[in-house]
């Protein structure tokens, strides 16, 4: 990302990914997700980590959480 946020943790399942990130109020969630998807799919394809061309699905889900819950959620 362009230093407009901080990736706190990453995880997920075999068919999807969970990102936990703190974004500045001025940063669009859609723009941030687009940057994560773009840079990660480029890296996956350049490093041939998938047997064919890799791309993310078009959509995503996003949720906001209370600042006081960041540590609990990151665990």
PDB file of N, CA, C and O in Angstrom:
ATOM      1  N   UNK A   1       0.841  -1.186   0.000  1.00  0.00           N
ATOM      2  CA  UNK A   1       0.000   0.000   0.000  1.00  0.00           C
ATOM      3  C   UNK A   1       0.878   1.239   0.000  1.00  0.00           C
ATOM      4  O   UNK A   1       2.068   1.167   0.308  1.00  0.00           O
ATOM      5  N   UNK A   2       0.308   2.334  -0.335  1.00  0.00           N
ATOM      6  CA  UNK A   2       1.049   3.589  -0.434  1.00  0.00           C
ATOM      7  C   UNK A   2       1.184   4.283   0.914  1.00  0.00           C
ATOM      8  O   UNK A   2       1.089   5.508   0.987  1.00  0.00           O
ATOM      9  N   UNK A   3       1.399   3.536   1.961  1.00  0.00           N
ATOM     10  CA  UNK A   3       1.562   4.082   3.313  1.00  0.00           C
ATOM     11  C   UNK A   3       0.349   4.886   3.773  1.00  0.00           C
ATOM     12  O   UNK A   3       0.482   5.867   4.505  1.00  0.00           O
ATOM     13  N   UNK A   4      -0.834   4.459   3.337  1.00  0.00           N
ATOM     14  CA  UNK A   4      -2.068   5.097   3.788  1.00  0.00           C
ATOM     15  C   UNK A   4      -2.812   4.175   4.738  1.00  0.00           C
ATOM     16  O   UNK A   4      -3.988   4.379   5.038  1.00  0.00           O
ATOM     17  N   UNK A   5      -2.105   3.165   5.201  1.00  0.00           N
ATOM     18  CA  UNK A   5      -2.701   2.220   6.122  1.00  0.00           C
ATOM     19  C   UNK A   5      -1.653   1.254   6.623  1.00  0.00           C
ATOM     20  O   UNK A   5      -0.472   1.369   6.297  1.00  0.00           O
ATOM     21  N   UNK A   6      -2.101   0.297   7.421  1.00  0.00           N
ATOM     22  CA  UNK A   6      -1.192  -0.689   7.993  1.00  0.00           C
ATOM     23  C   UNK A   6      -1.874  -2.051   7.968  1.00  0.00           C
ATOM     24  O   UNK A   6      -2.977  -2.214   8.489  1.00  0.00           O
ATOM     25  N   UNK A   7      -1.206  -3.029   7.355  1.00  0.00           N
ATOM     26  CA  UNK A   7      -1.705  -4.395   7.373  1.00  0.00           C
ATOM     27  C   UNK A   7      -1.369  -4.983   8.734  1.00  0.00           C
ATOM     28  O   UNK A   7      -0.196  -5.073   9.096  1.00  0.00           O
ATOM     29  N   UNK A   8      -2.384  -5.384   9.491  1.00  0.00           N
ATOM     30  CA  UNK A   8      -2.189  -5.900  10.837  1.00  0.00           C
ATOM     31  C   UNK A   8      -2.002  -7.417  10.812  1.00  0.00           C
ATOM     32  O   UNK A   8      -1.097  -7.944  11.460  1.00  0.00           O
ATOM     33  N   UNK A   9      -2.852  -8.113  10.068  1.00  0.00           N
ATOM     34  CA  UNK A   9      -2.705  -9.566   9.957  1.00  0.00           C
ATOM     35  C   UNK A   9      -3.354 -10.053   8.673  1.00  0.00           C
ATOM     36  O   UNK A   9      -4.175  -9.367   8.064  1.00  0.00           O
ATOM     37  N   UNK A  10      -2.962 -11.251   8.283  1.00  0.00           N
ATOM     38  CA  UNK A  10      -3.500 -11.869   7.076  1.00  0.00           C
ATOM     39  C   UNK A  10      -3.688 -13.355   7.359  1.00  0.00           C
ATOM     40  O   UNK A  10      -2.880 -13.970   8.054  1.00  0.00           O
ATOM     41  N   UNK A  11      -4.742 -13.917   6.825  1.00  0.00           N
ATOM     42  CA  UNK A  11      -5.041 -15.332   7.005  1.00  0.00           C
ATOM     43  C   UNK A  11      -6.179 -15.714   6.085  1.00  0.00           C
ATOM     44  O   UNK A  11      -6.543 -14.941   5.199  1.00  0.00           O
ATOM     45  N   UNK A  12      -6.739 -16.872   6.275  1.00  0.00           N
ATOM     46  CA  UNK A  12      -7.867 -17.264   5.454  1.00  0.00           C
ATOM     47  C   UNK A  12      -7.969 -18.757   5.277  1.00  0.00           C
ATOM     48  O   UNK A  12      -7.468 -19.533   6.090  1.00  0.00           O
ATOM     49  N   UNK A  13      -8.619 -19.146   4.212  1.00  0.00           N
ATOM     50  CA  UNK A  13      -8.883 -20.538   3.883  1.00  0.00           C
ATOM     51  C   UNK A  13      -8.285 -20.825   2.507  1.00  0.00           C
ATOM     52  O   UNK A  13      -7.661 -19.949   1.908  1.00  0.00           O
ATOM     53  N   UNK A  14      -8.469 -22.028   2.010  1.00  0.00           N
ATOM     54  CA  UNK A  14      -7.891 -22.395   0.720  1.00  0.00           C
ATOM     55  C   UNK A  14      -8.517 -21.628  -0.448  1.00  0.00           C
ATOM     56  O   UNK A  14      -7.906 -21.520  -1.511  1.00  0.00           O
ATOM     57  N   UNK A  15      -9.721 -21.099  -0.262  1.00  0.00           N
ATOM     58  CA  UNK A  15     -10.396 -20.429  -1.376  1.00  0.00           C
ATOM     59  C   UNK A  15     -10.662 -18.942  -1.149  1.00  0.00           C
ATOM     60  O   UNK A  15     -11.336 -18.309  -1.962  1.00  0.00           O
ATOM     61  N   UNK A  16     -10.143 -18.372  -0.056  1.00  0.00           N
ATOM     62  CA  UNK A  16     -10.295 -16.939   0.177  1.00  0.00           C
ATOM     63  C   UNK A  16      -9.289 -16.449   1.210  1.00  0.00           C
ATOM     64  O   UNK A  16      -8.659 -17.239   1.912  1.00  0.00           O
ATOM     65  N   UNK A  17      -9.154 -15.150   1.286  1.00  0.00           N
ATOM     66  CA  UNK A  17      -8.164 -14.533   2.173  1.00  0.00           C
ATOM     67  C   UNK A  17      -8.857 -13.541   3.095  1.00  0.00           C
ATOM     68  O   UNK A  17      -9.813 -12.875   2.700  1.00  0.00           O
ATOM     69  N   UNK A  18      -8.370 -13.451   4.319  1.00  0.00           N
ATOM     70  CA  UNK A  18      -8.820 -12.430   5.268  1.00  0.00           C
ATOM     71  C   UNK A  18      -7.662 -11.461   5.482  1.00  0.00           C
ATOM     72  O   UNK A  18      -6.549 -11.880   5.797  1.00  0.00           O
ATOM     73  N   UNK A  19      -7.919 -10.184   5.314  1.00  0.00           N
ATOM     74  CA  UNK A  19      -6.940  -9.142   5.622  1.00  0.00           C
ATOM     75  C   UNK A  19      -7.505  -8.315   6.760  1.00  0.00           C
ATOM     76  O   UNK A  19      -8.688  -7.976   6.774  1.00  0.00           O
ATOM     77  N   UNK A  20      -6.653  -7.999   7.702  1.00  0.00           N
ATOM     78  CA  UNK A  20      -7.044  -7.099   8.789  1.00  0.00           C
ATOM     79  C   UNK A  20      -6.109  -5.908   8.692  1.00  0.00           C
ATOM     80  O   UNK A  20      -4.909  -6.021   8.941  1.00  0.00           O
ATOM     81  N   UNK A  21      -6.667  -4.780   8.330  1.00  0.00           N
ATOM     82  CA  UNK A  21      -5.841  -3.603   8.070  1.00  0.00           C
ATOM     83  C   UNK A  21      -6.453  -2.375   8.722  1.00  0.00           C
ATOM     84  O   UNK A  21      -7.667  -2.263   8.887  1.00  0.00           O
ATOM     85  N   UNK A  22      -5.579  -1.475   9.079  1.00  0.00           N
ATOM     86  CA  UNK A  22      -6.008  -0.182   9.614  1.00  0.00           C
ATOM     87  C   UNK A  22      -5.754   0.845   8.515  1.00  0.00           C
ATOM     88  O   UNK A  22      -4.615   1.025   8.083  1.00  0.00           O
ATOM     89  N   UNK A  23      -6.807   1.516   8.065  1.00  0.00           N
ATOM     90  CA  UNK A  23      -6.695   2.508   7.000  1.00  0.00           C
ATOM     91  C   UNK A  23      -6.880   3.911   7.561  1.00  0.00           C
ATOM     92  O   UNK A  23      -7.601   4.114   8.537  1.00  0.00           O
ATOM     93  N   UNK A  24      -6.232   4.853   6.943  1.00  0.00           N
ATOM     94  CA  UNK A  24      -6.484   6.255   7.289  1.00  0.00           C
ATOM     95  C   UNK A  24      -7.911   6.591   6.867  1.00  0.00           C
ATOM     96  O   UNK A  24      -8.451   5.994   5.936  1.00  0.00           O
ATOM     97  N   UNK A  25      -8.502   7.534   7.551  1.00  0.00           N
ATOM     98  CA  UNK A  25      -9.885   7.929   7.249  1.00  0.00           C
ATOM     99  C   UNK A  25     -10.032   8.424   5.810  1.00  0.00           C
ATOM    100  O   UNK A  25     -11.104   8.305   5.218  1.00  0.00           O
ATOM    101  N   UNK A  26      -8.969   8.973   5.255  1.00  0.00           N
ATOM    102  CA  UNK A  26      -9.031   9.502   3.887  1.00  0.00           C
ATOM    103  C   UNK A  26      -8.875   8.424   2.818  1.00  0.00           C
ATOM    104  O   UNK A  26      -9.057   8.705   1.633  1.00  0.00           O
ATOM    105  N   UNK A  27      -8.543   7.202   3.212  1.00  0.00           N
ATOM    106  CA  UNK A  27      -8.313   6.128   2.246  1.00  0.00           C
ATOM    107  C   UNK A  27      -9.600   5.359   1.966  1.00  0.00           C
ATOM    108  O   UNK A  27     -10.294   4.935   2.890  1.00  0.00           O
ATOM    109  N   UNK A  28      -9.905   5.187   0.710  1.00  0.00           N
ATOM    110  CA  UNK A  28     -11.070   4.421   0.286  1.00  0.00           C
ATOM    111  C   UNK A  28     -10.809   2.924   0.474  1.00  0.00           C
ATOM    112  O   UNK A  28      -9.757   2.422   0.079  1.00  0.00           O
ATOM    113  N   UNK A  29     -11.758   2.218   1.071  1.00  0.00           N
ATOM    114  CA  UNK A  29     -11.634   0.766   1.236  1.00  0.00           C
ATOM    115  C   UNK A  29     -11.512   0.105  -0.128  1.00  0.00           C
ATOM    116  O   UNK A  29     -10.681  -0.784  -0.315  1.00  0.00           O
ATOM    117  N   UNK A  30     -12.324   0.526  -1.070  1.00  0.00           N
ATOM    118  CA  UNK A  30     -12.283  -0.051  -2.408  1.00  0.00           C
ATOM    119  C   UNK A  30     -10.918   0.132  -3.068  1.00  0.00           C
ATOM    120  O   UNK A  30     -10.402  -0.789  -3.701  1.00  0.00           O
ATOM    121  N   UNK A  31     -10.343   1.303  -2.920  1.00  0.00           N
ATOM    122  CA  UNK A  31      -9.022   1.574  -3.499  1.00  0.00           C
ATOM    123  C   UNK A  31      -7.948   0.719  -2.827  1.00  0.00           C
ATOM    124  O   UNK A  31      -7.076   0.175  -3.506  1.00  0.00           O
ATOM    125  N   UNK A  32      -8.004   0.598  -1.510  1.00  0.00           N
ATOM    126  CA  UNK A  32      -7.033  -0.216  -0.780  1.00  0.00           C
ATOM    127  C   UNK A  32      -7.126  -1.679  -1.201  1.00  0.00           C
ATOM    128  O   UNK A  32      -6.102  -2.315  -1.450  1.00  0.00           O
ATOM    129  N   UNK A  33      -8.339  -2.219  -1.282  1.00  0.00           N
ATOM    130  CA  UNK A  33      -8.514  -3.616  -1.706  1.00  0.00           C
ATOM    131  C   UNK A  33      -8.004  -3.799  -3.131  1.00  0.00           C
ATOM    132  O   UNK A  33      -7.369  -4.808  -3.436  1.00  0.00           O
ATOM    133  N   UNK A  34      -8.278  -2.831  -4.006  1.00  0.00           N
ATOM    134  CA  UNK A  34      -7.774  -2.898  -5.384  1.00  0.00           C
ATOM    135  C   UNK A  34      -6.260  -2.963  -5.427  1.00  0.00           C
ATOM    136  O   UNK A  34      -5.691  -3.695  -6.236  1.00  0.00           O
ATOM    137  N   UNK A  35      -5.603  -2.203  -4.561  1.00  0.00           N
ATOM    138  CA  UNK A  35      -4.137  -2.233  -4.511  1.00  0.00           C
ATOM    139  C   UNK A  35      -3.627  -3.568  -3.967  1.00  0.00           C
ATOM    140  O   UNK A  35      -2.669  -4.124  -4.503  1.00  0.00           O
ATOM    141  N   UNK A  36      -4.251  -4.086  -2.914  1.00  0.00           N
ATOM    142  CA  UNK A  36      -3.857  -5.390  -2.384  1.00  0.00           C
ATOM    143  C   UNK A  36      -4.022  -6.469  -3.454  1.00  0.00           C
ATOM    144  O   UNK A  36      -3.121  -7.278  -3.674  1.00  0.00           O
ATOM    145  N   UNK A  37      -5.174  -6.473  -4.111  1.00  0.00           N
ATOM    146  CA  UNK A  37      -5.436  -7.485  -5.143  1.00  0.00           C
ATOM    147  C   UNK A  37      -4.459  -7.350  -6.314  1.00  0.00           C
ATOM    148  O   UNK A  37      -3.917  -8.343  -6.797  1.00  0.00           O
ATOM    149  N   UNK A  38      -4.246  -6.130  -6.756  1.00  0.00           N
ATOM    150  CA  UNK A  38      -3.368  -5.902  -7.899  1.00  0.00           C
ATOM    151  C   UNK A  38      -1.934  -6.316  -7.636  1.00  0.00           C
ATOM    152  O   UNK A  38      -1.330  -7.027  -8.439  1.00  0.00           O
ATOM    153  N   UNK A  39      -1.391  -5.877  -6.521  1.00  0.00           N
ATOM    154  CA  UNK A  39       0.015  -6.197  -6.233  1.00  0.00           C
ATOM    155  C   UNK A  39       0.194  -7.678  -5.931  1.00  0.00           C
ATOM    156  O   UNK A  39       1.203  -8.265  -6.323  1.00  0.00           O
ATOM    157  N   UNK A  40      -0.761  -8.295  -5.243  1.00  0.00           N
ATOM    158  CA  UNK A  40      -0.606  -9.717  -4.908  1.00  0.00           C
ATOM    159  C   UNK A  40      -0.786 -10.604  -6.135  1.00  0.00           C
ATOM    160  O   UNK A  40      -0.045 -11.574  -6.295  1.00  0.00           O
ATOM    161  N   UNK A  41      -1.744 -10.304  -7.003  1.00  0.00           N
ATOM    162  CA  UNK A  41      -1.902 -11.134  -8.201  1.00  0.00           C
ATOM    163  C   UNK A  41      -0.708 -10.975  -9.144  1.00  0.00           C
ATOM    164  O   UNK A  41      -0.305 -11.939  -9.794  1.00  0.00           O
ATOM    165  N   UNK A  42      -0.146  -9.782  -9.225  1.00  0.00           N
ATOM    166  CA  UNK A  42       1.056  -9.579 -10.036  1.00  0.00           C
ATOM    167  C   UNK A  42       2.195 -10.433  -9.496  1.00  0.00           C
ATOM    168  O   UNK A  42       2.888 -11.094 -10.271  1.00  0.00           O
ATOM    169  N   UNK A  43       2.403 -10.432  -8.177  1.00  0.00           N
ATOM    170  CA  UNK A  43       3.466 -11.211  -7.560  1.00  0.00           C
ATOM    171  C   UNK A  43       3.247 -12.713  -7.767  1.00  0.00           C
ATOM    172  O   UNK A  43       4.186 -13.441  -8.091  1.00  0.00           O
ATOM    173  N   UNK A  44       2.006 -13.172  -7.578  1.00  0.00           N
ATOM    174  CA  UNK A  44       1.687 -14.592  -7.773  1.00  0.00           C
ATOM    175  C   UNK A  44       1.986 -15.015  -9.208  1.00  0.00           C
ATOM    176  O   UNK A  44       2.581 -16.068  -9.434  1.00  0.00           O
ATOM    177  N   UNK A  45       1.578 -14.202 -10.175  1.00  0.00           N
ATOM    178  CA  UNK A  45       1.802 -14.545 -11.581  1.00  0.00           C
ATOM    179  C   UNK A  45       3.279 -14.455 -11.972  1.00  0.00           C
ATOM    180  O   UNK A  45       3.767 -15.314 -12.706  1.00  0.00           O
ATOM    181  N   UNK A  46       3.997 -13.442 -11.501  1.00  0.00           N
ATOM    182  CA  UNK A  46       5.422 -13.319 -11.815  1.00  0.00           C
ATOM    183  C   UNK A  46       6.229 -14.481 -11.241  1.00  0.00           C
ATOM    184  O   UNK A  46       7.220 -14.908 -11.834  1.00  0.00           O
ATOM    185  N   UNK A  47       5.807 -14.984 -10.098  1.00  0.00           N
ATOM    186  CA  UNK A  47       6.519 -16.085  -9.449  1.00  0.00           C
ATOM    187  C   UNK A  47       5.938 -17.457  -9.788  1.00  0.00           C
ATOM    188  O   UNK A  47       6.351 -18.474  -9.231  1.00  0.00           O
ATOM    189  N   UNK A  48       4.969 -17.470 -10.717  1.00  0.00           N
ATOM    190  CA  UNK A  48       4.362 -18.713 -11.206  1.00  0.00           C
ATOM    191  C   UNK A  48       3.929 -19.648 -10.065  1.00  0.00           C
ATOM    192  O   UNK A  48       4.247 -20.837 -10.065  1.00  0.00           O
ATOM    193  N   UNK A  49       3.216 -19.097  -9.119  1.00  0.00           N
ATOM    194  CA  UNK A  49       2.749 -19.860  -7.969  1.00  0.00           C
ATOM    195  C   UNK A  49       1.431 -20.582  -8.216  1.00  0.00           C
ATOM    196  O   UNK A  49       0.928 -21.288  -7.343  1.00  0.00           O
ATOM    197  N   UNK A  50       0.883 -20.403  -9.393  1.00  0.00           N
ATOM    198  CA  UNK A  50      -0.399 -20.998  -9.755  1.00  0.00           C
ATOM    199  C   UNK A  50      -0.218 -21.605 -11.135  1.00  0.00           C
ATOM    200  O   UNK A  50       0.524 -21.055 -11.949  1.00  0.00           O
ATOM    201  N   UNK A  51      -0.866 -22.708 -11.418  1.00  0.00           N
ATOM    202  CA  UNK A  51      -0.639 -23.403 -12.684  1.00  0.00           C
ATOM    203  C   UNK A  51      -1.232 -22.714 -13.912  1.00  0.00           C
ATOM    204  O   UNK A  51      -0.984 -23.146 -15.038  1.00  0.00           O
ATOM    205  N   UNK A  52      -1.999 -21.668 -13.717  1.00  0.00           N
ATOM    206  CA  UNK A  52      -2.513 -20.846 -14.822  1.00  0.00           C
ATOM    207  C   UNK A  52      -2.570 -19.401 -14.345  1.00  0.00           C
ATOM    208  O   UNK A  52      -2.215 -19.114 -13.202  1.00  0.00           O
ATOM    209  N   UNK A  53      -3.005 -18.504 -15.190  1.00  0.00           N
ATOM    210  CA  UNK A  53      -3.063 -17.083 -14.809  1.00  0.00           C
ATOM    211  C   UNK A  53      -3.973 -16.912 -13.601  1.00  0.00           C
ATOM    212  O   UNK A  53      -5.111 -17.382 -13.596  1.00  0.00           O
ATOM    213  N   UNK A  54      -3.463 -16.239 -12.583  1.00  0.00           N
ATOM    214  CA  UNK A  54      -4.216 -16.014 -11.351  1.00  0.00           C
ATOM    215  C   UNK A  54      -4.886 -14.652 -11.375  1.00  0.00           C
ATOM    216  O   UNK A  54      -4.292 -13.667 -11.816  1.00  0.00           O
ATOM    217  N   UNK A  55      -6.124 -14.597 -10.900  1.00  0.00           N
ATOM    218  CA  UNK A  55      -6.810 -13.316 -10.681  1.00  0.00           C
ATOM    219  C   UNK A  55      -7.822 -13.504  -9.555  1.00  0.00           C
ATOM    220  O   UNK A  55      -8.363 -14.591  -9.352  1.00  0.00           O
ATOM    221  N   UNK A  56      -8.059 -12.423  -8.839  1.00  0.00           N
ATOM    222  CA  UNK A  56      -9.028 -12.424  -7.752  1.00  0.00           C
ATOM    223  C   UNK A  56     -10.433 -12.281  -8.309  1.00  0.00           C
ATOM    224  O   UNK A  56     -10.606 -11.800  -9.429  1.00  0.00           O
ATOM    225  N   UNK A  57     -11.438 -12.690  -7.547  1.00  0.00           N
ATOM    226  CA  UNK A  57     -12.826 -12.450  -7.937  1.00  0.00           C
ATOM    227  C   UNK A  57     -13.100 -10.950  -7.909  1.00  0.00           C
ATOM    228  O   UNK A  57     -12.334 -10.185  -7.323  1.00  0.00           O
ATOM    229  N   UNK A  58     -14.173 -10.541  -8.532  1.00  0.00           N
ATOM    230  CA  UNK A  58     -14.475  -9.112  -8.661  1.00  0.00           C
ATOM    231  C   UNK A  58     -14.866  -8.459  -7.331  1.00  0.00           C
ATOM    232  O   UNK A  58     -14.513  -7.303  -7.095  1.00  0.00           O
ATOM    233  N   UNK A  59     -15.570  -9.154  -6.477  1.00  0.00           N
ATOM    234  CA  UNK A  59     -16.096  -8.523  -5.272  1.00  0.00           C
ATOM    235  C   UNK A  59     -15.251  -8.735  -4.035  1.00  0.00           C
ATOM    236  O   UNK A  59     -14.217  -9.403  -4.074  1.00  0.00           O
ATOM    237  N   UNK A  60     -15.710  -8.151  -2.926  1.00  0.00           N
ATOM    238  CA  UNK A  60     -15.076  -8.326  -1.628  1.00  0.00           C
ATOM    239  C   UNK A  60     -16.054  -7.915  -0.541  1.00  0.00           C
ATOM    240  O   UNK A  60     -17.054  -7.252  -0.817  1.00  0.00           O
ATOM    241  N   UNK A  61     -15.772  -8.302   0.678  1.00  0.00           N
ATOM    242  CA  UNK A  61     -16.547  -7.866   1.834  1.00  0.00           C
ATOM    243  C   UNK A  61     -15.638  -7.069   2.745  1.00  0.00           C
ATOM    244  O   UNK A  61     -14.441  -7.349   2.820  1.00  0.00           O
ATOM    245  N   UNK A  62     -16.175  -6.095   3.430  1.00  0.00           N
ATOM    246  CA  UNK A  62     -15.372  -5.279   4.348  1.00  0.00           C
ATOM    247  C   UNK A  62     -16.206  -4.967   5.589  1.00  0.00           C
ATOM    248  O   UNK A  62     -17.418  -4.763   5.512  1.00  0.00           O
ATOM    249  N   UNK A  63     -15.528  -4.938   6.723  1.00  0.00           N
ATOM    250  CA  UNK A  63     -16.186  -4.670   7.999  1.00  0.00           C
ATOM    251  C   UNK A  63     -15.329  -3.691   8.790  1.00  0.00           C
ATOM    252  O   UNK A  63     -14.102  -3.734   8.709  1.00  0.00           O
ATOM    253  N   UNK A  64     -15.953  -2.830   9.537  1.00  0.00           N
ATOM    254  CA  UNK A  64     -15.196  -1.936  10.413  1.00  0.00           C
ATOM    255  C   UNK A  64     -15.285  -2.472  11.836  1.00  0.00           C
ATOM    256  O   UNK A  64     -16.256  -3.131  12.211  1.00  0.00           O
ATOM    257  N   UNK A  65     -14.259  -2.178  12.613  1.00  0.00           N
ATOM    258  CA  UNK A  65     -14.229  -2.621  14.005  1.00  0.00           C
ATOM    259  C   UNK A  65     -13.804  -1.457  14.888  1.00  0.00           C
ATOM    260  O   UNK A  65     -13.213  -0.484  14.421  1.00  0.00           O
ATOM    261  N   UNK A  66     -14.110  -1.574  16.149  1.00  0.00           N
ATOM    262  CA  UNK A  66     -13.746  -0.557  17.123  1.00  0.00           C
ATOM    263  C   UNK A  66     -12.241  -0.572  17.371  1.00  0.00           C
ATOM    264  O   UNK A  66     -11.629  -1.638  17.433  1.00  0.00           O
ATOM    265  N   UNK A  67     -11.654   0.598  17.511  1.00  0.00           N
ATOM    266  CA  UNK A  67     -10.220   0.729  17.822  1.00  0.00           C
ATOM    267  C   UNK A  67      -9.862  -0.090  19.063  1.00  0.00           C
ATOM    268  O   UNK A  67      -8.774  -0.661  19.139  1.00  0.00           O
ATOM    269  N   UNK A  68     -10.765  -0.147  20.019  1.00  0.00           N
ATOM    270  CA  UNK A  68     -10.489  -0.869  21.275  1.00  0.00           C
ATOM    271  C   UNK A  68     -10.432  -2.384  21.087  1.00  0.00           C
ATOM    272  O   UNK A  68      -9.970  -3.094  21.981  1.00  0.00           O
ATOM    273  N   UNK A  69     -10.889  -2.890  19.948  1.00  0.00           N
ATOM    274  CA  UNK A  69     -10.926  -4.329  19.706  1.00  0.00           C
ATOM    275  C   UNK A  69      -9.811  -4.836  18.782  1.00  0.00           C
ATOM    276  O   UNK A  69      -9.768  -6.026  18.470  1.00  0.00           O
ATOM    277  N   UNK A  70      -8.910  -3.949  18.341  1.00  0.00           N
ATOM    278  CA  UNK A  70      -7.872  -4.331  17.369  1.00  0.00           C
ATOM    279  C   UNK A  70      -7.041  -5.505  17.851  1.00  0.00           C
ATOM    280  O   UNK A  70      -6.883  -6.475  17.109  1.00  0.00           O
ATOM    281  N   UNK A  71      -6.505  -5.461  19.059  1.00  0.00           N
ATOM    282  CA  UNK A  71      -5.652  -6.549  19.553  1.00  0.00           C
ATOM    283  C   UNK A  71      -6.409  -7.864  19.643  1.00  0.00           C
ATOM    284  O   UNK A  71      -5.879  -8.909  19.266  1.00  0.00           O
ATOM    285  N   UNK A  72      -7.622  -7.826  20.130  1.00  0.00           N
ATOM    286  CA  UNK A  72      -8.442  -9.039  20.258  1.00  0.00           C
ATOM    287  C   UNK A  72      -8.714  -9.643  18.885  1.00  0.00           C
ATOM    288  O   UNK A  72      -8.588 -10.857  18.720  1.00  0.00           O
ATOM    289  N   UNK A  73      -9.076  -8.850  17.918  1.00  0.00           N
ATOM    290  CA  UNK A  73      -9.391  -9.347  16.584  1.00  0.00           C
ATOM    291  C   UNK A  73      -8.136  -9.870  15.888  1.00  0.00           C
ATOM    292  O   UNK A  73      -8.196 -10.876  15.181  1.00  0.00           O
ATOM    293  N   UNK A  74      -7.014  -9.207  16.078  1.00  0.00           N
ATOM    294  CA  UNK A  74      -5.762  -9.653  15.455  1.00  0.00           C
ATOM    295  C   UNK A  74      -5.344 -11.030  15.964  1.00  0.00           C
ATOM    296  O   UNK A  74      -4.720 -11.800  15.233  1.00  0.00           O
ATOM    297  N   UNK A  75      -5.684 -11.341  17.203  1.00  0.00           N
ATOM    298  CA  UNK A  75      -5.361 -12.683  17.745  1.00  0.00           C
ATOM    299  C   UNK A  75      -6.235 -13.696  17.089  1.00  0.00           C
ATOM    300  O   UNK A  75      -6.135 -14.885  17.391  1.00  0.00           O
TER     301      UNK A  75
END
